[in-house]
């Protein structure tokens, strides 16, 4: 009796696996995969992403022999196999990162904690010098001056300062970071309001014609309308995906694709785009972020003294 029950249980498992395998095979065939490709997927010899990538190569004009050779050397193929494209974005950001604190403070700062420590030390040092000012001069210090903040703004280029007020206003309107908008504009058009891409994207934030129509931007060459439209579109992506890397990928490659793959698409253009925006955002966040009033106290007085 026990042997019969065991035999029936094993037979049930085998039949169940065969049925699930047949149903999965049927689904893959309905998606357009060939019989050979279905066998490779079910036997775990290849993933669907690998086969999809090979299809894209074939449509680009590659032959079968070229694809086999390319698969052995192409990092994209390896990324599909291992699922490491998001790590590559992170690594690109760290490798390309240029720390502007050396230009501003005279040395490299590797962390925010060290930067805050340096600011406190520098503020105490300046405050100590200010104590030597006579009481008569102290009484004349009535107009507040943010000397260090002015120094930060001097580091911005004229073409960046030209649109800074509009960018800041749009950032406040749609609740996105000023540094993120500036970084996007830097990568998209390098602050050229007349920029037109080969694909037809227009203006500072490189709005496609259909995107401009969707956002209600009638003249995308007009800086204010272009920036407000781009800021609104970027804010929508941030709200939709909840992650900056995915929002930037959606801004570059389109939200439909990002929703489908649910990650940064493994296109070299999109990966490089996300990495560049992250790099420039960090630079701009250092340049435009004002220090606390307590940290400015000594610097303001020293500036007026001179």
PyMOL commands that set and color helices and strands:
alter all, ss='L'
color gray80, all
select helices_A, chain A and resi 2-30+35-42+48-59+64-73+75-82+85-96+101-105+112-130+135-139+147-154+158-162+164-174+178-188+209-215+223-241+244-253+255-261+268-288+293-305
alter helices_A, ss='H'
color red, helices_A
deselect
rebuild
show_as cartoon
